[in-house]
């Protein structure tokens, strides 16, 4: 049996330094398991050749930065909850203690997960177009997904001023036009520190969950925000919901967007699913069936 050798990506800025506090504990755990490792805090390794597992110590942003650096990662990925925004990570470690997360990282159970590609850039949790992107643009230089309270307060402060856009959608070859407040194309279920924007999304089903909110009054924006937070919005009349493999969004002017919390803008967004792109370590899988049944 080949000796295990872990590459550890430790983002010292994640979670206000949480990763640096956790790192010595994780190193001690690896040594107790006779697992060799190499830590990368300032820059990513040039190659993953020779490593048997990639450990991400940071938030969802660190994970997304890493996959966009390497593109293809053939070894398993382990996630330790060390960031401010851990929406995707929580799918796999949930509320597990840090000690339990160490055990999961060194375990053998893993799930194949999909990735998405948006205008040539990879994402693993989701893309937001419209209002989401506008909020990020207005807060450049700040961390957008810095917890649920910050996310909520930022949204509330900007709801009054945002205007919808007329967009053309092509979802798996079917074209339609809509006046859109926001679009979410998700592989994971939550963002913004727990907002259940795509409550039915499964990260390994080979499909992207498309949630679109059409033009909506200011009163309804405020009224239904808590509903979206809880993931109870898919039945509302102004909400569109589809599962798809290919999604194209176009507009006559540039639309603001965010990809994993990073701002981008374009008149066209070409988005597709990349099935089974990565393998992520977990204990019992990445979804609670009871949660899905409760939603239905």
C-alpha positions in Angstrom: 0.0 0.0 0.0 1.4 3.4 -1.0 2.4 5.8 1.8 0.0 8.7 2.2 1.4 12.2 1.5 -0.9 15.2 1.9 -0.7 18.6 0.3 -2.2 21.2 2.7 -3.4 24.5 1.3 -3.6 26.8 4.4 -5.0 30.3 3.7 -3.7 32.4 6.6 -6.3 35.1 5.9 -9.3 32.8 6.1 -11.7 33.2 9.0 -9.6 35.9 10.6 -6.7 33.5 11.1 -8.6 30.4 12.1 -6.6 28.2 9.7 -3.3 29.1 11.4 -4.7 28.2 14.8 -6.0 24.9 13.5 -2.9 24.0 11.5 -0.7 22.8 14.4 -3.5 20.6 15.6 -4.0 19.0 12.2 -0.2 18.5 11.8 -0.1 16.7 15.2 -3.0 14.5 14.1 -1.3 13.6 10.8 1.9 12.7 12.6 -0.1 10.5 15.0 -1.3 8.7 11.8 2.2 8.5 10.3 1.0 10.6 7.3 3.6 12.8 5.7 2.6 16.2 4.5 3.7 19.5 3.1 2.1 22.9 4.0 1.6 25.7 1.5 0.6 29.0 3.1 2.1 31.7 0.7 1.5 30.1 -2.6 0.1 27.0 -4.2 2.3 24.0 -5.1 3.5 23.9 -8.7 2.1 20.3 -9.0 0.1 17.8 -7.0 2.2 14.9 -8.4 3.4 12.8 -5.5 0.5 13.8 -3.2 -2.3 11.4 -2.3 -4.7 14.0 -0.9 -5.3 17.7 -1.2 -6.5 19.4 2.1 -8.1 22.9 1.9 -7.8 24.9 5.1 -9.9 28.0 4.4 -13.3 29.0 3.1 -15.2 28.4 -0.1 -13.1 31.1 -1.8 -9.9 29.3 -1.0 -11.4 26.1 -2.5 -12.5 27.9 -5.7 -9.1 29.7 -6.1 -7.4 26.3 -5.8 -9.5 24.5 -8.4 -9.1 27.4 -10.8 -5.3 27.2 -10.4 -5.1 23.4 -11.0 -8.2 22.9 -13.2 -7.9 19.1 -13.0 -7.4 17.5 -9.6 -7.3 13.7 -9.7 -6.5 13.1 -6.0 -9.2 13.3 -3.3 -9.9 16.7 -1.7 -10.5 17.1 2.0 -12.1 20.3 3.4 -11.5 21.7 6.9 -14.0 24.4 8.0 -11.6 27.3 8.5 -13.2 30.2 6.5 -15.8 32.8 7.1 -17.9 31.5 4.2 -18.2 27.7 4.5 -21.4 27.0 2.6 -19.9 24.4 0.3 -17.7 22.9 2.9 -20.6 22.4 5.2 -22.2 20.0 2.7 -19.5 17.6 3.6 -18.5 18.2 7.2 -21.7 19.8 8.5 -21.4 20.7 12.2 -18.6 18.2 12.9 -16.1 19.2 15.4 -12.6 20.0 14.2 -11.3 16.6 15.5 -14.0 14.9 13.6 -13.1 16.9 10.5 -9.5 15.6 10.9 -10.8 12.1 10.9 -12.9 12.7 7.8 -9.9 14.2 6.0 -7.9 11.1 6.8 -10.7 8.7 6.0 -11.4 6.7 2.9 -15.0 7.7 2.2 -15.5 10.3 -0.6 -18.2 11.5 -3.0 -17.8 12.4 -6.7 -19.0 16.0 -7.2 -19.6 18.2 -10.2 -18.1 21.5 -11.1 -19.5 24.3 -13.3 -17.8 26.4 -16.0 -18.9 30.0 -16.5 -17.2 32.0 -19.3 -14.2 29.7 -18.9 -13.9 30.0 -15.1 -14.6 27.1 -12.8 -17.0 27.2 -9.9 -18.0 24.5 -7.5 -20.8 26.2 -5.4 -22.6 28.7 -7.6 -22.9 31.8 -9.7 -25.2 34.7 -9.2 -26.2 37.1 -12.0 -28.1 40.4 -11.5 -28.7 41.7 -8.0 -26.0 39.4 -6.4 -23.4 40.7 -8.8 -24.4 44.3 -8.2 -24.1 43.9 -4.5 -20.6 42.5 -4.9 -19.6 45.3 -7.2 -20.8 47.9 -4.7 -18.7 46.2 -2.1 -15.4 45.6 -3.9 -12.6 45.4 -1.5 -14.8 43.9 1.1 -15.6 40.3 1.7 -19.1 39.7 0.4 -19.8 36.3 1.9 -18.6 37.1 5.4 -21.4 35.4 7.2 -25.1 35.4 7.1 -25.7 38.6 9.1 -23.3 40.7 7.0 -24.8 39.2 3.8 -28.4 40.1 5.0 -27.5 43.6 6.0 -25.7 44.3 2.7 -28.7 43.1 0.8 -31.2 45.1 2.8 -29.2 48.3 2.3 -29.2 47.9 -1.5 -32.7 46.5 -2.3 -34.2 49.9 -2.8 -32.0 50.9 -5.7 -31.6 47.9 -7.9 -33.4 47.8 -11.3 -34.2 44.6 -13.2 -32.8 43.7 -16.6 -34.4 42.2 -19.7 -32.4 39.0 -20.5 -32.5 36.2 -22.9 -32.2 32.7 -21.4 -31.3 29.5 -23.1 -31.7 26.6 -20.8 -30.8 23.2 -22.4 -31.6 24.6 -25.8 -35.0 26.3 -24.9 -35.0 30.1 -25.3 -37.1 32.6 -23.5 -37.0 36.3 -22.4 -37.6 37.6 -18.9 -37.3 40.8 -16.9 -35.0 39.5 -14.2 -34.1 40.6 -10.7 -31.6 37.9 -10.1 -30.4 34.5 -11.3 -28.7 31.8 -9.3 -27.0 28.9 -11.0 -26.0 26.5 -8.2 -24.2 23.3 -7.7 -24.3 23.7 -3.9 -27.4 24.5 -1.8 -26.6 27.6 0.1 -24.5 30.8 0.0 -24.1 34.0 2.0 -23.6 32.0 5.2 -26.6 29.7 4.9 -29.1 31.3 2.6 -30.8 28.3 0.9 -31.0 29.8 -2.5 -31.0 26.4 -4.3 -32.5 24.0 -1.6 -32.8 21.1 -4.0 -29.3 21.2 -5.4 -27.2 18.1 -5.2 -23.5 18.6 -5.9 -23.0 15.3 -7.6 -26.2 14.8 -9.7 -24.8 16.0 -13.0 -27.2 19.0 -13.1 -27.1 22.7 -12.2 -30.0 24.1 -10.3 -31.3 27.3 -12.0 -33.3 29.7 -9.8 -34.5 32.9 -11.4 -36.5 35.7 -9.7 -38.5 37.8 -12.1 -39.3 41.5 -11.6 -40.5 42.0 -8.1 -41.8 45.0 -6.1 -39.8 46.5 -3.3 -42.4 45.4 -0.8 -42.1 41.8 -2.0 -38.3 41.9 -2.1 -38.4 42.6 1.7 -41.4 40.4 2.4 -39.9 37.3 0.8 -36.3 37.6 1.7 -36.8 35.5 4.9 -38.6 32.9 2.7 -35.5 32.6 0.4 -33.3 32.4 3.5 -35.2 29.3 4.6 -35.3 27.8 1.1 -39.1 27.9 0.8 -39.3 30.0 -2.3 -39.3 27.7 -5.3 -43.2 27.6 -5.5 -43.6 31.4 -5.6 -45.2 32.8 -8.8 -42.3 35.1 -9.6 -39.6 32.3 -9.2 -38.4 30.1 -12.0 -36.7 26.8 -11.2 -35.1 24.4 -13.6 -32.4 21.7 -13.5 -30.1 21.9 -16.5 -26.8 21.0 -18.0 -26.2 24.1 -20.1 -27.4 27.7 -19.4 -26.8 30.8 -21.5 -27.7 34.3 -20.3 -27.5 37.3 -22.5 -28.4 41.0 -22.3 -28.0 44.2 -24.3 -25.9 45.7 -21.6 -23.4 44.3 -19.2 -24.8 42.3 -16.3 -23.1 42.3 -12.9 -22.4 38.8 -11.5 -20.5 37.0 -8.8 -18.8 33.7 -9.1 -18.1 32.2 -5.6 -18.2 35.8 -4.2 -15.8 37.2 -6.8 -17.2 40.0 -9.0 -17.4 39.7 -12.8 -19.4 41.4 -15.6 -20.4 40.5 -19.1 -23.2 40.8 -21.7 -23.1 37.0 -22.1 -22.7 34.1 -19.7 -22.2 30.6 -21.0 -22.5 28.1 -18.2 -22.2 24.3 -18.2 -21.9 21.4 -15.9 -18.8 19.3 -15.6 -20.0 16.0 -14.1 -17.9 14.2 -11.6 -15.0 16.7 -11.8 -13.7 16.1 -8.3 -13.8 13.7 -5.3 -14.4 15.2 -1.9 -13.9 13.4 1.4 -17.0 13.1 3.6 -18.4 10.8 6.2 -22.0 10.0 5.2 -22.5 11.7 1.9 -23.3 15.3 0.9 -27.0 15.5 1.4 -29.6 14.8 4.1 -32.5 13.0 2.4 -34.7 14.1 5.3 -34.0 17.7 4.5 -35.1 17.2 0.9 -38.2 15.3 2.0 -39.1 18.0 4.4 -38.8 20.6 1.6 -41.1 18.6 -0.7 
